[in-house]
Amino acid sequence: MANFDITRHFLVPKHLILSKDDEVTLLKKYNVTKSELPKIKSTDSSIAQIPVKPGDIVKIERRSVFGDLINYYRLVV
């Protein structure tokens, strides 16, 4: 049986690692610290295929029921 890549499933939203510049912009925009962001484990199957490390911020791009693109952010722990 072949390995199944869950990140290719149509229900799994796109996960991207933010650059350091984008991290600074995000934290300033929402006036929060990294530790105040929601967390995601580095072992989570939805980010297992991308090279994340603890301390990275992951941007999750989801579609709303109306088709709008909504971004969510998680701190990798």
PyMOL Python script that loads the backbone (N, CA, C, O; Angstrom):
from pymol import cmd

cmd.read_pdbstr("""\
ATOM      1  N   MET A   1       0.836  -1.174   0.000  1.00  0.00           N
ATOM      2  CA  MET A   1       0.000   0.000   0.000  1.00  0.00           C
ATOM      3  C   MET A   1       0.890   1.250   0.000  1.00  0.00           C
ATOM      4  O   MET A   1       1.855   1.326   0.761  1.00  0.00           O
ATOM      5  N   ALA A   2       0.573   2.208  -0.836  1.00  0.00           N
ATOM      6  CA  ALA A   2       1.363   3.435  -0.952  1.00  0.00           C
ATOM      7  C   ALA A   2       1.060   4.379   0.205  1.00  0.00           C
ATOM      8  O   ALA A   2      -0.026   4.348   0.784  1.00  0.00           O
ATOM      9  N   ASN A   3       2.046   5.224   0.532  1.00  0.00           N
ATOM     10  CA  ASN A   3       1.823   6.236   1.567  1.00  0.00           C
ATOM     11  C   ASN A   3       0.832   7.267   1.072  1.00  0.00           C
ATOM     12  O   ASN A   3       0.839   7.640  -0.101  1.00  0.00           O
ATOM     13  N   PHE A   4      -0.017   7.723   1.970  1.00  0.00           N
ATOM     14  CA  PHE A   4      -1.019   8.722   1.626  1.00  0.00           C
ATOM     15  C   PHE A   4      -0.557  10.084   2.114  1.00  0.00           C
ATOM     16  O   PHE A   4      -0.278  10.249   3.302  1.00  0.00           O
ATOM     17  N   ASP A   5      -0.470  11.057   1.229  1.00  0.00           N
ATOM     18  CA  ASP A   5      -0.072  12.417   1.577  1.00  0.00           C
ATOM     19  C   ASP A   5      -1.334  13.221   1.878  1.00  0.00           C
ATOM     20  O   ASP A   5      -2.041  13.655   0.968  1.00  0.00           O
ATOM     21  N   ILE A   6      -1.606  13.413   3.175  1.00  0.00           N
ATOM     22  CA  ILE A   6      -2.839  14.082   3.591  1.00  0.00           C
ATOM     23  C   ILE A   6      -2.911  15.527   3.108  1.00  0.00           C
ATOM     24  O   ILE A   6      -4.006  16.065   2.941  1.00  0.00           O
ATOM     25  N   THR A   7      -1.768  16.161   2.880  1.00  0.00           N
ATOM     26  CA  THR A   7      -1.761  17.556   2.455  1.00  0.00           C
ATOM     27  C   THR A   7      -2.322  17.740   1.050  1.00  0.00           C
ATOM     28  O   THR A   7      -2.640  18.860   0.651  1.00  0.00           O
ATOM     29  N   ARG A   8      -2.445  16.653   0.300  1.00  0.00           N
ATOM     30  CA  ARG A   8      -2.998  16.740  -1.049  1.00  0.00           C
ATOM     31  C   ARG A   8      -4.512  16.546  -1.073  1.00  0.00           C
ATOM     32  O   ARG A   8      -5.136  16.663  -2.128  1.00  0.00           O
ATOM     33  N   HIS A   9      -5.107  16.250   0.085  1.00  0.00           N
ATOM     34  CA  HIS A   9      -6.557  16.067   0.154  1.00  0.00           C
ATOM     35  C   HIS A   9      -7.256  17.411   0.008  1.00  0.00           C
ATOM     36  O   HIS A   9      -6.772  18.424   0.513  1.00  0.00           O
ATOM     37  N   PHE A  10      -8.389  17.424  -0.679  1.00  0.00           N
ATOM     38  CA  PHE A  10      -9.058  18.693  -0.971  1.00  0.00           C
ATOM     39  C   PHE A  10      -9.627  19.383   0.276  1.00  0.00           C
ATOM     40  O   PHE A  10      -9.904  20.581   0.237  1.00  0.00           O
ATOM     41  N   LEU A  11      -9.801  18.662   1.354  1.00  0.00           N
ATOM     42  CA  LEU A  11     -10.317  19.273   2.579  1.00  0.00           C
ATOM     43  C   LEU A  11      -9.229  19.865   3.475  1.00  0.00           C
ATOM     44  O   LEU A  11      -9.541  20.570   4.434  1.00  0.00           O
ATOM     45  N   VAL A  12      -7.971  19.592   3.179  1.00  0.00           N
ATOM     46  CA  VAL A  12      -6.867  20.115   3.987  1.00  0.00           C
ATOM     47  C   VAL A  12      -6.429  21.448   3.390  1.00  0.00           C
ATOM     48  O   VAL A  12      -5.996  21.497   2.239  1.00  0.00           O
ATOM     49  N   PRO A  13      -6.538  22.542   4.171  1.00  0.00           N
ATOM     50  CA  PRO A  13      -6.148  23.853   3.641  1.00  0.00           C
ATOM     51  C   PRO A  13      -4.636  23.964   3.453  1.00  0.00           C
ATOM     52  O   PRO A  13      -3.864  23.189   4.016  1.00  0.00           O
ATOM     53  N   LYS A  14      -4.240  24.940   2.653  1.00  0.00           N
ATOM     54  CA  LYS A  14      -2.820  25.174   2.384  1.00  0.00           C
ATOM     55  C   LYS A  14      -2.147  25.753   3.629  1.00  0.00           C
ATOM     56  O   LYS A  14      -2.672  26.669   4.261  1.00  0.00           O
ATOM     57  N   HIS A  15      -0.981  25.209   3.970  1.00  0.00           N
ATOM     58  CA  HIS A  15      -0.184  25.681   5.102  1.00  0.00           C
ATOM     59  C   HIS A  15       1.139  26.218   4.576  1.00  0.00           C
ATOM     60  O   HIS A  15       1.830  25.536   3.820  1.00  0.00           O
ATOM     61  N   LEU A  16       1.495  27.435   4.972  1.00  0.00           N
ATOM     62  CA  LEU A  16       2.723  28.079   4.517  1.00  0.00           C
ATOM     63  C   LEU A  16       3.493  28.617   5.720  1.00  0.00           C
ATOM     64  O   LEU A  16       2.888  29.069   6.692  1.00  0.00           O
ATOM     65  N   ILE A  17       4.811  28.570   5.661  1.00  0.00           N
ATOM     66  CA  ILE A  17       5.649  29.134   6.709  1.00  0.00           C
ATOM     67  C   ILE A  17       5.838  30.619   6.412  1.00  0.00           C
ATOM     68  O   ILE A  17       6.193  30.991   5.294  1.00  0.00           O
ATOM     69  N   LEU A  18       5.600  31.466   7.410  1.00  0.00           N
ATOM     70  CA  LEU A  18       5.811  32.903   7.225  1.00  0.00           C
ATOM     71  C   LEU A  18       7.295  33.238   7.267  1.00  0.00           C
ATOM     72  O   LEU A  18       8.062  32.632   8.016  1.00  0.00           O
ATOM     73  N   SER A  19       7.683  34.196   6.466  1.00  0.00           N
ATOM     74  CA  SER A  19       9.057  34.710   6.524  1.00  0.00           C
ATOM     75  C   SER A  19       9.189  35.553   7.793  1.00  0.00           C
ATOM     76  O   SER A  19       8.185  35.926   8.398  1.00  0.00           O
ATOM     77  N   LYS A  20      10.415  35.849   8.193  1.00  0.00           N
ATOM     78  CA  LYS A  20      10.648  36.653   9.399  1.00  0.00           C
ATOM     79  C   LYS A  20      10.034  38.047   9.255  1.00  0.00           C
ATOM     80  O   LYS A  20       9.488  38.586  10.218  1.00  0.00           O
ATOM     81  N   ASP A  21      10.121  38.629   8.061  1.00  0.00           N
ATOM     82  CA  ASP A  21       9.520  39.949   7.828  1.00  0.00           C
ATOM     83  C   ASP A  21       8.003  39.888   7.969  1.00  0.00           C
ATOM     84  O   ASP A  21       7.395  40.771   8.574  1.00  0.00           O
ATOM     85  N   ASP A  22       7.394  38.842   7.410  1.00  0.00           N
ATOM     86  CA  ASP A  22       5.944  38.674   7.507  1.00  0.00           C
ATOM     87  C   ASP A  22       5.512  38.420   8.954  1.00  0.00           C
ATOM     88  O   ASP A  22       4.437  38.856   9.366  1.00  0.00           O
ATOM     89  N   GLU A  23       6.348  37.715   9.727  1.00  0.00           N
ATOM     90  CA  GLU A  23       6.049  37.488  11.149  1.00  0.00           C
ATOM     91  C   GLU A  23       5.961  38.821  11.888  1.00  0.00           C
ATOM     92  O   GLU A  23       5.015  39.062  12.637  1.00  0.00           O
ATOM     93  N   VAL A  24       6.956  39.684  11.670  1.00  0.00           N
ATOM     94  CA  VAL A  24       6.990  40.988  12.341  1.00  0.00           C
ATOM     95  C   VAL A  24       5.750  41.792  11.973  1.00  0.00           C
ATOM     96  O   VAL A  24       5.111  42.382  12.844  1.00  0.00           O
ATOM     97  N   THR A  25       5.409  41.818  10.695  1.00  0.00           N
ATOM     98  CA  THR A  25       4.233  42.546  10.218  1.00  0.00           C
ATOM     99  C   THR A  25       2.962  42.007  10.858  1.00  0.00           C
ATOM    100  O   THR A  25       2.118  42.784  11.303  1.00  0.00           O
ATOM    101  N   LEU A  26       2.814  40.694  10.911  1.00  0.00           N
ATOM    102  CA  LEU A  26       1.630  40.061  11.499  1.00  0.00           C
ATOM    103  C   LEU A  26       1.491  40.410  12.981  1.00  0.00           C
ATOM    104  O   LEU A  26       0.414  40.796  13.436  1.00  0.00           O
ATOM    105  N   LEU A  27       2.584  40.273  13.727  1.00  0.00           N
ATOM    106  CA  LEU A  27       2.548  40.531  15.159  1.00  0.00           C
ATOM    107  C   LEU A  27       2.241  41.999  15.459  1.00  0.00           C
ATOM    108  O   LEU A  27       1.533  42.300  16.420  1.00  0.00           O
ATOM    109  N   LYS A  28       2.767  42.907  14.647  1.00  0.00           N
ATOM    110  CA  LYS A  28       2.462  44.333  14.818  1.00  0.00           C
ATOM    111  C   LYS A  28       1.008  44.626  14.462  1.00  0.00           C
ATOM    112  O   LYS A  28       0.330  45.371  15.169  1.00  0.00           O
ATOM    113  N   LYS A  29       0.535  44.044  13.375  1.00  0.00           N
ATOM    114  CA  LYS A  29      -0.834  44.285  12.901  1.00  0.00           C
ATOM    115  C   LYS A  29      -1.859  43.922  13.970  1.00  0.00           C
ATOM    116  O   LYS A  29      -2.809  44.671  14.202  1.00  0.00           O
ATOM    117  N   TYR A  30      -1.671  42.783  14.616  1.00  0.00           N
ATOM    118  CA  TYR A  30      -2.636  42.320  15.610  1.00  0.00           C
ATOM    119  C   TYR A  30      -2.210  42.644  17.048  1.00  0.00           C
ATOM    120  O   TYR A  30      -2.903  42.287  18.001  1.00  0.00           O
ATOM    121  N   ASN A  31      -1.068  43.322  17.197  1.00  0.00           N
ATOM    122  CA  ASN A  31      -0.555  43.719  18.507  1.00  0.00           C
ATOM    123  C   ASN A  31      -0.522  42.529  19.483  1.00  0.00           C
ATOM    124  O   ASN A  31      -1.054  42.601  20.590  1.00  0.00           O
ATOM    125  N   VAL A  32       0.116  41.437  19.042  1.00  0.00           N
ATOM    126  CA  VAL A  32       0.256  40.232  19.857  1.00  0.00           C
ATOM    127  C   VAL A  32       1.709  39.774  19.848  1.00  0.00           C
ATOM    128  O   VAL A  32       2.515  40.226  19.034  1.00  0.00           O
ATOM    129  N   THR A  33       2.024  38.873  20.764  1.00  0.00           N
ATOM    130  CA  THR A  33       3.334  38.228  20.766  1.00  0.00           C
ATOM    131  C   THR A  33       3.161  36.828  20.200  1.00  0.00           C
ATOM    132  O   THR A  33       2.042  36.331  20.075  1.00  0.00           O
ATOM    133  N   LYS A  34       4.270  36.201  19.863  1.00  0.00           N
ATOM    134  CA  LYS A  34       4.207  34.840  19.328  1.00  0.00           C
ATOM    135  C   LYS A  34       3.487  33.897  20.283  1.00  0.00           C
ATOM    136  O   LYS A  34       2.687  33.063  19.860  1.00  0.00           O
ATOM    137  N   SER A  35       3.777  34.035  21.573  1.00  0.00           N
ATOM    138  CA  SER A  35       3.202  33.116  22.560  1.00  0.00           C
ATOM    139  C   SER A  35       1.688  33.267  22.697  1.00  0.00           C
ATOM    140  O   SER A  35       1.028  32.380  23.238  1.00  0.00           O
ATOM    141  N   GLU A  36       1.134  34.366  22.218  1.00  0.00           N
ATOM    142  CA  GLU A  36      -0.310  34.572  22.289  1.00  0.00           C
ATOM    143  C   GLU A  36      -1.063  33.952  21.108  1.00  0.00           C
ATOM    144  O   GLU A  36      -2.291  33.878  21.124  1.00  0.00           O
ATOM    145  N   LEU A  37      -0.330  33.512  20.090  1.00  0.00           N
ATOM    146  CA  LEU A  37      -0.967  32.882  18.932  1.00  0.00           C
ATOM    147  C   LEU A  37      -1.440  31.474  19.285  1.00  0.00           C
ATOM    148  O   LEU A  37      -0.872  30.833  20.170  1.00  0.00           O
ATOM    149  N   PRO A  38      -2.479  30.989  18.599  1.00  0.00           N
ATOM    150  CA  PRO A  38      -2.859  29.584  18.769  1.00  0.00           C
ATOM    151  C   PRO A  38      -1.696  28.688  18.357  1.00  0.00           C
ATOM    152  O   PRO A  38      -0.876  29.081  17.527  1.00  0.00           O
ATOM    153  N   LYS A  39      -1.620  27.507  18.919  1.00  0.00           N
ATOM    154  CA  LYS A  39      -0.483  26.601  18.689  1.00  0.00           C
ATOM    155  C   LYS A  39      -0.852  25.469  17.725  1.00  0.00           C
ATOM    156  O   LYS A  39      -2.019  25.108  17.571  1.00  0.00           O
ATOM    157  N   ILE A  40       0.179  24.929  17.089  1.00  0.00           N
ATOM    158  CA  ILE A  40       0.059  23.718  16.274  1.00  0.00           C
ATOM    159  C   ILE A  40       1.338  22.910  16.519  1.00  0.00           C
ATOM    160  O   ILE A  40       2.440  23.458  16.513  1.00  0.00           O
ATOM    161  N   LYS A  41       1.178  21.631  16.730  1.00  0.00           N
ATOM    162  CA  LYS A  41       2.349  20.792  16.983  1.00  0.00           C
ATOM    163  C   LYS A  41       3.118  20.548  15.690  1.00  0.00           C
ATOM    164  O   LYS A  41       2.530  20.439  14.614  1.00  0.00           O
ATOM    165  N   SER A  42       4.430  20.465  15.811  1.00  0.00           N
ATOM    166  CA  SER A  42       5.270  20.216  14.635  1.00  0.00           C
ATOM    167  C   SER A  42       5.006  18.832  14.059  1.00  0.00           C
ATOM    168  O   SER A  42       5.360  18.560  12.912  1.00  0.00           O
ATOM    169  N   THR A  43       4.392  17.962  14.840  1.00  0.00           N
ATOM    170  CA  THR A  43       4.075  16.607  14.377  1.00  0.00           C
ATOM    171  C   THR A  43       2.692  16.500  13.751  1.00  0.00           C
ATOM    172  O   THR A  43       2.284  15.416  13.334  1.00  0.00           O
ATOM    173  N   ASP A  44       1.967  17.610  13.680  1.00  0.00           N
ATOM    174  CA  ASP A  44       0.626  17.603  13.085  1.00  0.00           C
ATOM    175  C   ASP A  44       0.731  17.126  11.634  1.00  0.00           C
ATOM    176  O   ASP A  44       1.609  17.564  10.890  1.00  0.00           O
ATOM    177  N   SER A  45      -0.155  16.243  11.248  1.00  0.00           N
ATOM    178  CA  SER A  45      -0.065  15.654   9.903  1.00  0.00           C
ATOM    179  C   SER A  45      -0.260  16.679   8.792  1.00  0.00           C
ATOM    180  O   SER A  45       0.219  16.472   7.677  1.00  0.00           O
ATOM    181  N   SER A  46      -0.949  17.771   9.072  1.00  0.00           N
ATOM    182  CA  SER A  46      -1.165  18.775   8.027  1.00  0.00           C
ATOM    183  C   SER A  46       0.087  19.595   7.715  1.00  0.00           C
ATOM    184  O   SER A  46       0.156  20.227   6.661  1.00  0.00           O
ATOM    185  N   ILE A  47       1.083  19.596   8.617  1.00  0.00           N
ATOM    186  CA  ILE A  47       2.334  20.321   8.340  1.00  0.00           C
ATOM    187  C   ILE A  47       3.545  19.399   8.304  1.00  0.00           C
ATOM    188  O   ILE A  47       4.682  19.866   8.235  1.00  0.00           O
ATOM    189  N   ALA A  48       3.309  18.104   8.350  1.00  0.00           N
ATOM    190  CA  ALA A  48       4.413  17.139   8.373  1.00  0.00           C
ATOM    191  C   ALA A  48       5.251  17.176   7.091  1.00  0.00           C
ATOM    192  O   ALA A  48       6.423  16.802   7.116  1.00  0.00           O
ATOM    193  N   GLN A  49       4.679  17.613   5.992  1.00  0.00           N
ATOM    194  CA  GLN A  49       5.376  17.607   4.707  1.00  0.00           C
ATOM    195  C   GLN A  49       6.161  18.893   4.437  1.00  0.00           C
ATOM    196  O   GLN A  49       6.893  18.972   3.451  1.00  0.00           O
ATOM    197  N   ILE A  50       6.013  19.906   5.308  1.00  0.00           N
ATOM    198  CA  ILE A  50       6.773  21.142   5.105  1.00  0.00           C
ATOM    199  C   ILE A  50       7.829  21.264   6.213  1.00  0.00           C
ATOM    200  O   ILE A  50       7.611  20.797   7.331  1.00  0.00           O
ATOM    201  N   PRO A  51       8.955  21.882   5.907  1.00  0.00           N
ATOM    202  CA  PRO A  51      10.076  21.917   6.862  1.00  0.00           C
ATOM    203  C   PRO A  51       9.898  22.957   7.973  1.00  0.00           C
ATOM    204  O   PRO A  51      10.581  23.981   7.984  1.00  0.00           O
ATOM    205  N   VAL A  52       8.983  22.691   8.900  1.00  0.00           N
ATOM    206  CA  VAL A  52       8.755  23.614  10.016  1.00  0.00           C
ATOM    207  C   VAL A  52       9.604  23.236  11.215  1.00  0.00           C
ATOM    208  O   VAL A  52      10.039  22.094  11.360  1.00  0.00           O
ATOM    209  N   LYS A  53       9.827  24.218  12.067  1.00  0.00           N
ATOM    210  CA  LYS A  53      10.527  23.961  13.328  1.00  0.00           C
ATOM    211  C   LYS A  53       9.823  24.773  14.406  1.00  0.00           C
ATOM    212  O   LYS A  53       9.166  25.768  14.098  1.00  0.00           O
ATOM    213  N   PRO A  54       9.949  24.364  15.659  1.00  0.00           N
ATOM    214  CA  PRO A  54       9.313  25.126  16.734  1.00  0.00           C
ATOM    215  C   PRO A  54       9.736  26.598  16.688  1.00  0.00           C
ATOM    216  O   PRO A  54      10.911  26.918  16.506  1.00  0.00           O
ATOM    217  N   GLY A  55       8.760  27.474  16.855  1.00  0.00           N
ATOM    218  CA  GLY A  55       9.006  28.910  16.781  1.00  0.00           C
ATOM    219  C   GLY A  55       8.561  29.524  15.468  1.00  0.00           C
ATOM    220  O   GLY A  55       8.389  30.740  15.382  1.00  0.00           O
ATOM    221  N   ASP A  56       8.369  28.696  14.432  1.00  0.00           N
ATOM    222  CA  ASP A  56       7.871  29.201  13.152  1.00  0.00           C
ATOM    223  C   ASP A  56       6.389  29.539  13.286  1.00  0.00           C
ATOM    224  O   ASP A  56       5.679  28.972  14.116  1.00  0.00           O
ATOM    225  N   ILE A  57       5.939  30.471  12.456  1.00  0.00           N
ATOM    226  CA  ILE A  57       4.514  30.776  12.375  1.00  0.00           C
ATOM    227  C   ILE A  57       4.023  30.254  11.033  1.00  0.00           C
ATOM    228  O   ILE A  57       4.613  30.524   9.987  1.00  0.00           O
ATOM    229  N   VAL A  58       2.929  29.501  11.087  1.00  0.00           N
ATOM    230  CA  VAL A  58       2.347  28.905   9.887  1.00  0.00           C
ATOM    231  C   VAL A  58       1.068  29.661   9.537  1.00  0.00           C
ATOM    232  O   VAL A  58       0.222  29.911  10.395  1.00  0.00           O
ATOM    233  N   LYS A  59       0.946  30.016   8.271  1.00  0.00           N
ATOM    234  CA  LYS A  59      -0.260  30.659   7.754  1.00  0.00           C
ATOM    235  C   LYS A  59      -1.124  29.572   7.123  1.00  0.00           C
ATOM    236  O   LYS A  59      -0.654  28.798   6.289  1.00  0.00           O
ATOM    237  N   ILE A  60      -2.381  29.523   7.526  1.00  0.00           N
ATOM    238  CA  ILE A  60      -3.313  28.520   7.002  1.00  0.00           C
ATOM    239  C   ILE A  60      -4.354  29.264   6.173  1.00  0.00           C
ATOM    240  O   ILE A  60      -5.054  30.140   6.682  1.00  0.00           O
ATOM    241  N   GLU A  61      -4.452  28.910   4.891  1.00  0.00           N
ATOM    242  CA  GLU A  61      -5.390  29.560   3.984  1.00  0.00           C
ATOM    243  C   GLU A  61      -6.624  28.684   3.824  1.00  0.00           C
ATOM    244  O   GLU A  61      -6.558  27.601   3.243  1.00  0.00           O
ATOM    245  N   ARG A  62      -7.752  29.162   4.347  1.00  0.00           N
ATOM    246  CA  ARG A  62      -9.010  28.407   4.263  1.00  0.00           C
ATOM    247  C   ARG A  62     -10.028  29.200   3.462  1.00  0.00           C
ATOM    248  O   ARG A  62      -9.978  30.428   3.395  1.00  0.00           O
ATOM    249  N   ARG A  63     -10.945  28.472   2.862  1.00  0.00           N
ATOM    250  CA  ARG A  63     -12.057  29.091   2.140  1.00  0.00           C
ATOM    251  C   ARG A  63     -13.273  29.101   3.064  1.00  0.00           C
ATOM    252  O   ARG A  63     -13.577  28.101   3.715  1.00  0.00           O
ATOM    253  N   SER A  64     -13.965  30.242   3.115  1.00  0.00           N
ATOM    254  CA  SER A  64     -15.193  30.316   3.896  1.00  0.00           C
ATOM    255  C   SER A  64     -16.319  29.674   3.079  1.00  0.00           C
ATOM    256  O   SER A  64     -16.123  29.310   1.920  1.00  0.00           O
ATOM    257  N   VAL A  65     -17.484  29.542   3.685  1.00  0.00           N
ATOM    258  CA  VAL A  65     -18.628  28.969   2.964  1.00  0.00           C
ATOM    259  C   VAL A  65     -19.056  29.869   1.818  1.00  0.00           C
ATOM    260  O   VAL A  65     -19.764  29.430   0.912  1.00  0.00           O
ATOM    261  N   PHE A  66     -18.631  31.127   1.853  1.00  0.00           N
ATOM    262  CA  PHE A  66     -18.967  32.067   0.785  1.00  0.00           C
ATOM    263  C   PHE A  66     -17.882  32.138  -0.280  1.00  0.00           C
ATOM    264  O   PHE A  66     -18.017  32.878  -1.254  1.00  0.00           O
ATOM    265  N   GLY A  67     -16.808  31.376  -0.104  1.00  0.00           N
ATOM    266  CA  GLY A  67     -15.739  31.329  -1.081  1.00  0.00           C
ATOM    267  C   GLY A  67     -14.602  32.299  -0.822  1.00  0.00           C
ATOM    268  O   GLY A  67     -13.618  32.314  -1.562  1.00  0.00           O
ATOM    269  N   ASP A  68     -14.727  33.113   0.226  1.00  0.00           N
ATOM    270  CA  ASP A  68     -13.661  34.060   0.558  1.00  0.00           C
ATOM    271  C   ASP A  68     -12.464  33.317   1.139  1.00  0.00           C
ATOM    272  O   ASP A  68     -12.620  32.313   1.834  1.00  0.00           O
ATOM    273  N   LEU A  69     -11.279  33.818   0.851  1.00  0.00           N
ATOM    274  CA  LEU A  69     -10.053  33.251   1.411  1.00  0.00           C
ATOM    275  C   LEU A  69      -9.800  33.901   2.761  1.00  0.00           C
ATOM    276  O   LEU A  69      -9.704  35.124   2.859  1.00  0.00           O
ATOM    277  N   ILE A  70      -9.691  33.075   3.812  1.00  0.00           N
ATOM    278  CA  ILE A  70      -9.470  33.569   5.168  1.00  0.00           C
ATOM    279  C   ILE A  70      -8.179  32.964   5.680  1.00  0.00           C
ATOM    280  O   ILE A  70      -7.950  31.761   5.553  1.00  0.00           O
ATOM    281  N   ASN A  71      -7.333  33.811   6.262  1.00  0.00           N
ATOM    282  CA  ASN A  71      -6.046  33.353   6.782  1.00  0.00           C
ATOM    283  C   ASN A  71      -6.110  33.166   8.290  1.00  0.00           C
ATOM    284  O   ASN A  71      -6.657  33.996   9.017  1.00  0.00           O
ATOM    285  N   TYR A  72      -5.538  32.056   8.741  1.00  0.00           N
ATOM    286  CA  TYR A  72      -5.390  31.749  10.159  1.00  0.00           C
ATOM    287  C   TYR A  72      -3.900  31.563  10.409  1.00  0.00           C
ATOM    288  O   TYR A  72      -3.158  31.180   9.505  1.00  0.00           O
ATOM    289  N   TYR A  73      -3.470  31.831  11.618  1.00  0.00           N
ATOM    290  CA  TYR A  73      -2.049  31.742  11.932  1.00  0.00           C
ATOM    291  C   TYR A  73      -1.854  30.873  13.178  1.00  0.00           C
ATOM    292  O   TYR A  73      -2.618  30.965  14.138  1.00  0.00           O
ATOM    293  N   ARG A  74      -0.831  30.040  13.146  1.00  0.00           N
ATOM    294  CA  ARG A  74      -0.512  29.157  14.270  1.00  0.00           C
ATOM    295  C   ARG A  74       0.983  29.193  14.529  1.00  0.00           C
ATOM    296  O   ARG A  74       1.788  29.288  13.602  1.00  0.00           O
ATOM    297  N   LEU A  75       1.344  29.114  15.808  1.00  0.00           N
ATOM    298  CA  LEU A  75       2.739  29.025  16.227  1.00  0.00           C
ATOM    299  C   LEU A  75       3.104  27.547  16.344  1.00  0.00           C
ATOM    300  O   LEU A  75       2.411  26.785  17.019  1.00  0.00           O
ATOM    301  N   VAL A  76       4.174  27.148  15.697  1.00  0.00           N
ATOM    302  CA  VAL A  76       4.621  25.751  15.750  1.00  0.00           C
ATOM    303  C   VAL A  76       5.319  25.502  17.083  1.00  0.00           C
ATOM    304  O   VAL A  76       6.235  26.228  17.468  1.00  0.00           O
ATOM    305  N   VAL A  77       4.864  24.458  17.781  1.00  0.00           N
ATOM    306  CA  VAL A  77       5.484  24.072  19.059  1.00  0.00           C
ATOM    307  C   VAL A  77       5.988  22.650  18.987  1.00  0.00           C
ATOM    308  O   VAL A  77       6.541  22.141  19.962  1.00  0.00           O
TER     309      VAL A  77
END
""", "prot")
cmd.dss("prot")
cmd.show_as("cartoon", "prot")
cmd.util.cbc("prot")
cmd.orient("prot")
